[in-house]
Amino acid sequence: MTGRLPAQAEAVIVGAGVMGCSLAFHLARAGVAPIVVVDRGDVGQGATAACAGGIRAQFSTEVNVRIGMEAKRVLAGFEKETGASADFRPVGYLFLLTTVLERDEFAEHVRLQRTCGMDDLRQLTPVEAGALVPGLRTDDLTGATFCPSDGLAGPNEVTQGYAAAARRLGVRIVEGEEVMGFLTQAGAVLGVRTAKGEVRSASTVLCAGPWSGSVARLLALELPITPSRRQVFVTGAFDALRPEAPMTIDFHTSFYFHPEGDGVLFGMGDPDQPDGFDTSVDWHFLERVNAVAAKRWPPLLDARIKTGWAGLYEMTPDRQPLVGPVRSRPGLWVAAGFSGHGFMMAPVVGRCLAEAMLGTTPAIDLEPFAPDRFQTGRTAPERNVV
């Protein structure tokens, strides 16, 4: 939706990705009105559109484990809640571990995850892991973990589902409108300014994903969020992987793959890549991915590559998001820096942040994500980052 901006709102959300739309829905459902969401592009067409769609609770920190567990529950009932399908498929997540250190660290994570209630989580031998994915090479593995209730969901389906449900509740989503500045008084943030006008608001929330740091600089505010390119490739029709096969992650190299339609979606991180907003596809990088695939899942080399794209992670120093009030700028809130986990966290973080903004105690404590934690030293890094 485009057009004239309202002059006043109870909440303004900058960014109409999955996080912004989830927050808008949960605030509106709680009775907050009016709400305006502003995005320089279209709904869900930024970082959300490029993500691989994974949903998991296999994390190394308790807060992320609990968010992942709740996200699976929410997505299983998403259609009842929003009227739209999330395309949630609990195919499972299989982590492959190469070194003894990886095996021991994941064993520690498993103990935490089971304490949180992940009763279906399994530690596997290399042979057992190989039985889940035909063609998988496991001779150099030290172990694996598998959670069958983890899985995949549709980034577009979830984002558009939240957006449509929010609109039905009266939320105004303005697309194609870039935030040019903020309204401030005595250090407090009172709304936003765009080319079409100003919107004054009691609360302003920054949900601009990898661009959140750039937007925050309009306030002379430095957020420790760095954009990092991730490349994804999809094969044509390929029957070497059954549709119910798990999301499989070679943790040592970050190579991953999962069923996608009648083909396979796969990718890998690049530790040598400089930070930045480049979202072009480096087809030479595919050669490096194939070299890893040849050692881990050789059948992939027989597939025809149909397409590829690149998106952006929004990385923070401890690989945890920034969620909550920005205490140095009263009236400003942030939900960004999810370090590759924004899609899977958005259904729960959107609800919990809405609760915090309304002055109630969130169902899951967001204090580990406090935006000022690097100044106070209260950090707990997430180690299960792909």
QUIWO-V321059 format. One record per backbone hydrogen bond with DSSP energy under -0.5 kcal/mol. CO is the residue of the C=O (numbers start at 1). NH is the residue of the N-H. If there is no record, write none. Layout:
# QUIWO-V321059
co: [CO CO]
nh: [NH NH]
This chain:
# QUIWO-V321059
co: [1 7 9 10 11 12 12 13 13 14 16 17 18 19 20 21 22 23 24 25 26 27 28 34 34 35 36 37 38 39 41 42 46 46 47 48 53 55 57 61 62 63 64 65 66 67 68 69 70 71 72 73 74 75 77 78 78 79 86 89 89 92 93 93 94 94 95 96 97 97 99 100 101 102 103 104 105 106 107 108 109 110 111 112 113 114 117 118 120 122 124 125 126 127 128 129 129 130 133 135 136 138 143 144 145 146 147 147 150 151 152 153 154 155 156 157 158 159 160 161 162 163 164 165 166 167 171 172 172 173 174 178 178 181 182 183 183 185 188 188 190 191 192 193 193 194 197 199 200 203 204 205 205 206 208 209 211 212 213 215 216 216 217 221 223 226 227 228 230 231 232 233 234 234 238 242 246 247 248 249 249 250 250 250 255 256 257 258 260 262 263 264 265 266 267 268 270 279 280 281 282 282 283 284 284 285 285 286 287 288 289 290 291 292 292 293 296 297 298 299 300 304 304 307 309 311 313 313 314 315 316 318 321 322 324 325 326 329 330 331 332 333 334 336 338 341 342 343 345 345 346 347 348 349 350 351 352 353 354 355 356 360 366 367 369 370 372 372 373 373 377 381 383]
nh: [175 200 202 203 36 14 205 15 38 207 44 21 22 23 24 25 26 27 28 29 30 32 31 10 11 172 13 174 15 177 176 45 49 50 50 51 153 151 59 65 66 67 68 69 70 71 72 73 74 75 76 77 77 78 81 82 83 83 154 91 152 247 95 147 96 249 145 251 142 143 103 104 105 106 107 108 109 110 111 112 113 114 115 116 118 117 119 121 148 146 144 129 130 131 132 132 133 133 136 298 138 141 97 124 95 122 93 150 92 55 89 155 158 159 160 161 162 163 164 165 166 167 168 169 171 170 173 37 174 175 39 180 195 193 184 190 191 188 185 190 201 183 199 180 181 197 194 192 9 12 333 14 207 335 211 212 215 216 217 218 219 221 220 223 225 315 276 313 311 268 309 266 306 307 241 245 248 94 257 96 251 253 254 255 250 267 248 265 263 238 260 235 258 233 256 231 273 310 282 283 285 286 286 287 288 288 289 290 291 292 293 294 295 295 296 297 137 300 301 302 303 236 306 234 232 230 228 315 339 226 319 382 323 336 334 327 329 332 189 204 326 206 324 322 341 345 346 347 348 349 350 351 352 353 354 355 356 357 358 360 359 362 369 370 323 373 375 376 377 378 379 383 385]
